[in-house]
Amino acid sequence: MKALCWHGKGDVRYETVPDPEIIDGRDAIIEVTGCAICGSDLHLYNGIIPEMHAGDVLGHENMGVVVDVGPDNKKLKVGDRVVVPFTISCGECFFCKRGYYSGCERSNPNADKVSKLWGHSPAGLFGYSHLLGGYPGGQAEYLRVPFADVGPIKVPTSLSDDQVLFLSDIFPTGYMAAEFCNIQPGDTIAVWGCGPVGQFAIRSAFLLGAERVIAIDRLPERLAMAKAAGAEVLDFMREDIYERIQEFTGGRGADACIDAVGTEAHTTASFDSIIDRVKVAAYLGTDRPHVMRQAIQCCRNFGTVSIVGVYGGYLDKIPMGSAINRGLTFRMAQTPVQRYLPKLLGLIEEGKIDPSFVITHTAPLADGPDLYKTFRDKEDGCVKVVMKPGMAASATRAAASERVVEPAT
């Protein structure tokens, strides 16, 4: 089969790899009908996540049609159309039984390795380094799904692939980010990062009752998308974010702040942001946590900082004195996707949200290597890439430049 494979920093190739096979009785094999490039895939593309091996198949936002099922899997049958969570979970361990599927104790065969870095291992993930299991991902024509009687959710024929694909990751992640904020009537929520996860966090905050959402980014197409959802937008390259949030909130600060950026925050003119980049470049630091620092400072006393942007290692100069003395609550996680699927599928079916709004580029899988670069470099108005392995290689992808987008102000 054909797949997108990692071969080093900035090197993704479309190549032939062995077809997946049933290994365990609970497995299933799906023919992938839709997959996407996630913002966290860029951490792999940029070479900052360890234990990637040449030839690893990428991708953790996947859906498709079941073409084979292991003998012990009584949930799925051939022909079922399913979305596959990026978290691989057994459904039986201490954490899975409590709904914390992304903490599964059984799904990462390399748990001992990652425990040396993080203390304990989370669940295995599709297409996301050998620290997290070394599982082949779904940016491919076919995907083996372990514990397929727990993870995948069947989706109705009344909904398109584009409407349900993001149940695999970014819609539950954005919703969880907003849910972590414990939103009360009248609350103001600030969201750093208007990429795909940030866009879902913005819409989820409104769904959960926020009165105001402040969206922070620098790219006009992302800010326009946030504004279309009802958010008030700030360009961090042009405005002092702390001062503007103070103005918005009468000096109190945002009720909750969402970090949807994570480890590779864009460098600003601030001293800490520049130092972060220098440290990482000199191998003296692992992450660039400028956004987390700013979110802490902008949050009101006894507010919440919700963190869903990916961090990988040890963060420097976090203002814990501010957090402790002002009573902040921190909520963060890799998303236990299975916990959210029934509710979020219901919201889509009820017409309360159509997740396809975030798609700017649709392309055949063969275009993946070029689109990784387009997405990373924020070219062509790219916000979200969806790839369809069954799409003819000669098909013309829809460029964001062809879309009508309201300019941000």
N, C-alpha and C positions, 0 to 999 in steps of 0.2 A: 504494500500500500504506500501511498504518498503521505508525507508528514513534514511539519516544520521542525527542524532540529537545531539545537544550540551547538556552536562550534567555537565559542570564545566571545570575548567582548565585541559587541557590534557585528557579530557574524551568525546570522540565522540563515539556514539553507532549506530549500524545498527539495526533498530527496526521498528515495525509496528505502523503506524499513520493513522488517518482518511483520506480517499480520499478527494481531493479538490472538491468543487462544484462551479457552477456559482452563484455569489452573486450579480453582477451588470450586466446590459444589455450589457455593452461594454467588458465584460470579455471574455476570452477563456481559455480552459483547453488543455494543451499539454501533450502527452505521451513523456517523456524525453528519447531521444536516445543517448544523450551525455551530460556530465557535467564535470566540472573540479574543482580542488582545486586551489584556487588563493592564492598568497602570502599574501593578506590582510585577507584571512580566518585564517591565522596563528595568527593574532592578537586576533581573537576570541578564537582560540585553546589555546593560551597562557594566556588567561584570562585578557587582558588589556583593552578590550572594555566594557563599562558599559551597563547595562540593557539587558543582555542576561538572558533568563529564561530557566530552565531545560526543555528539550524536544523540544526546538526551532529547526526547520528544517533548515539546513545550505545550502549554495550554491547560487552563483549569476552568474555563467558562464554556461548557459544552452541553449539547443536547442532540438527540437523534432518535432512531428507531431501533428497537431490540431485534437482533438477528440471531442470537444464540443465548441460551440460558443454562446454567449449571443445574445438575439434578436435585440439589437441595434448595433451590430458589423457588419458593411457591408463590411469590408476590408478582413476578413478571412473566410475561409470555412473549413469544416471537410476534412482532408486529406492534407491540406497545410503543407509543411515542412518549418520550420521557425527557425531563431536564435532570442533569446530574450535578449535585452539589460539589463544590471544590473540596470540601472536607470529607475525608474517607473515614467512616465511623462504623463500629461493629454492632452498635445497638444493645449490647449486653453488659458492658463494663460499668464500673462505678459512675463514670462521668456521663456516658450515654444514657443510662437509666435516669439521670437527673436533668436531661435535656442539654447538657454541655458537650455536644457532639464533637466540637473542635478540640476537646481535651481527651479524646478517645485513647485508652491505654493500650489498645491492641493493634492499631492500624499502622503504626510506624515501625517497620522492622529494624530501623537504625536508631531506635530510641536511646540506646547507650551513648551513641556518638553526639547527638544533639543535647543530651542531658549535661554533658561536660561544658557546654556553652551556656545553657539556659537554666540549669538546675533540674528540670524535668522536661519530658518530651510532650509536645502537643500531638494532635492527630497527624496521620500522613496526609499529604496533599498531592493532587495530580500535577505532574509537570513542574515540580518546584524543588529541585535539588535532592541530592541523596541524603542530606540531613533530615529531610522530611519524607523519606521512604524510597526515593528514586523511581516513583511510579511514572510510566509514560503518560504524557498528557493527551489532550483531545484536539490539538490543532493538527488533525490527521483525518484520514478517511474512516478509520475505525478506532474504537476505544474499549479496552477491557475495564470493567467497573467491578472492583472488589466489594464485598458486602452489599451487593446490588438489591438485596431484599430490605435494606435499610435506607439507602441514600436517595435513589432516583424517585421523582414524583411524576406520575402520569398526568399528561396535560390534555385538555379537551380539544377536539378538532375545530371548535369554533374560534380558537385563538391561533394566531400566526406564530411562527417561530420567533419573529422579531419581538413579539409581545411577551413571550415567556422565557426567552434565552437567559435574560439577566437574573432570573430566579436562582441561577447557579452560583451567583456571588454578589454582584454589585448592588442589586436592589435590596437583598437582605442586609448587606453591610451598611448601606446608607440608612435603611430603616432602623437597624440596631443602633447606629450612631445617634439618631434622634431619640430613640426610646431610652437610651442611657441618660438623656438630659432630664428625665422626669418632668416633662413639660406641663406647666400649669397655665390656666387662662391668663392672658396678658403678657406672657413671657417673651423676651427677646433672645433669639438664638443667633450666635455668630458662627459662620462656617468658613474655615480656611481651606481653600482649594475647591475650584468649581469644575474639576474633572468629573468623570462619570459617577464616582462614589459621592462626591460633593453634591452633584445635581440631585441624586436620589435622597441624600440627607436633607437638602433644602425642601423638596416636595414632601418628604416624610414628616419633617418638623411641622409643616402646615397641616398635614393630615392629622397629626397628633395634637393640634390645638394651639400652636405658637401664634402670637399676634404679629410679630415681626421677625424676619430673618435677614441678617446682614451677610452678604456673600462677598468673599475676598479672593481676588485673583488678579492677573495682569493681562489676560488674553481677551480681546474684545468678543470673540465668538462664545467663549465660556460665560463671560459676564452677561452677554445678551440672552443666553439660554437661562441663566439664573434670574434675570430681570423678568423674562417671560413667565416665570413661575410665581412672580410676586415679590421677589427679594429686592432689598435695597443693596446696591452693588458698590464696592470700593476697589480701586486699582492700587495695589500696594506699592507700585513703582511711582505713583504720583501723589499719594496721600499718606499722612501719618496715621497708621491704623489705630494705635492706642488713642490718640487725640480724637479721631473721628468717632470711635465707639463711645468714648466719654461724652461727646456731644449728643450722640443718638440716645444715650441712656441717662441724661441729666447728671453725669458724673458717677453713677453707681456702678457701671460695668454691665456686661451682658449676663443674663441669668445662667446661660450655659454656653460653652465654646467647644466647637467640634474641630479637631485636627484631622482633616481628610487628605493631608499631604504626606506626612511621614518623612522617611530618611533622606530623600533627595530634594529638600526645599530649595527653590530658586534663590540664588544669591541676590540680596538687596544691598543698599548702601549702608546698612547697619553694621556696626563693628563686629557683633557676634556672628552674623551671617558670613562675613568675609573670613573670620577666623575659623569657622566650621569648615569652609571649603579648603582652606590651607591645611588644616589638620588632616582631613581625609586624603588630600592629595599627597601628603607627606607620610601617610600610614601612621599618623599619631592619633587618629580618631576613627570611629566606625560609622558615624551617622552625622547628619546635619540638622539638629533639632531646633532651628530658629523658630519655626511655627509653634512648637510646643511651648517654648519660653513665652512667646507673645500671647498665646491663648491663656496661659496662667495669669499673666499681668492684666489682661483685658477682662477676666472673669470677675464678677462681683463677689463680695464676701459670702461665704457659704453657698457658692454656686458650684457648678459641675463642669469638669473638663472631660470631654468624651474623645477618646483617641482610637481611630480606626485606620489611620495611615500606618503603613508598615515600617517598623524599626527593627534592626537586626542585631545590634550589639549593645555597647555601653555609651550612654549619653552624657555629655559634658555640660557643666554650668547650668543645670536645671534649677530654677529659683524655688527650691523647696521651702526656704524661709517664708516666702510669700504664701505658698500653698498652705503651710502648717498654721501660720499665724492668722490667716484669714479663713480657715475652715473649709478649704476646697475639697470636693469629692472627685476622685479620678475613677472613670469607668473605661475599660478597654478590653479588647479580645480579638482573636481571629473568630470570625462569625460562625456560630453553630447553626449552619444554614438550615438543617432539617427542622429545627425548632420553629422557624418562621414560615416555612413553605405553605402550609395550608392557609394561613391567614393572608399572606401576600398574594397567593393565587386567587383567593376570594376577592381581594381588592381589584385585581385586574378584571376578573369576570364581571364585577359590579360596575365597571367603567369608571372607577374612582381614580385610576391612573393607567396610562398606557406607556409602559417602559420604553417603547420603541422611539420615543421622542429624542433620545440621546444619540441615536445612530447618525453619523455623518458620512461614513464610508462603508459600502458593501462591495465585496470582491470575492473572486475565486481564491482558493487556498494557495494557488501558485503565486499570487501577488503578495503573499505574506512577508517575505524578506524585505521588499521595498516599503511595505506599510508599517513594519516595525520602525524603520527610520523616519517615515512620515509622522507617525504618532509621537515618537520620542522628540523630534525636532519641532513639533507643533506647527507643521507645515500644512498648507492647503485647508486651513480651518478645521483640522482633524480633532474631534472630541472622542469619538468611539468608532472602532473598526469592528465590523462583523464579517466573517469569512464563511463561505458556503462551499464545502468540498465538491458538491455536485454541480456547481456553477461552471459553465464553459470557460476555459482559460481566456478566450477571446472576448468575453463579456466586458462591457465598459462599466467601471465602478462609478458610483455616484459621488462626485466630489462636493465638498462643502461649499466650494465657490459657486455651485449651481443652486444652492439653497437660498431662500430669502430669509435673512436674519435681521431682526431689529437691532440697530446699533446701540451699544451700551452708552450710558451717560454717567 
